[in-house]
């Protein structure tokens, strides 16, 4: 299962402390940032939902992931205390937030509100 989990996450765009500004803050489309960690069980539950949304909204929005263990600067900058945390960015600003696992329609509604 661990290998499948790693392969799954390698499909998504992983953002680092070094690339966060360019990929997220300077984006011309809304961005959902999934703050996660390999050891986080609930992160595994939300991952397929986030991947689906990324595929469905390709071209209209970006969905990226930040591994909090490897990118503590970005996690700290945005006050991430619990994972999974999804931050919704538009125009370089956080405009919405979701902590924990929720059904896909909740995330889609938040994204639709900022498109």
Beta strands, then each sheet from edge to edge (+ up, - down):
strand 1: 13-14
strand 2: 30-36
strand 3: 61-67
strand 4: 85-90
strand 5: 93-99
sheet 1: 1+ 3+ 2+ 4- 5+
end
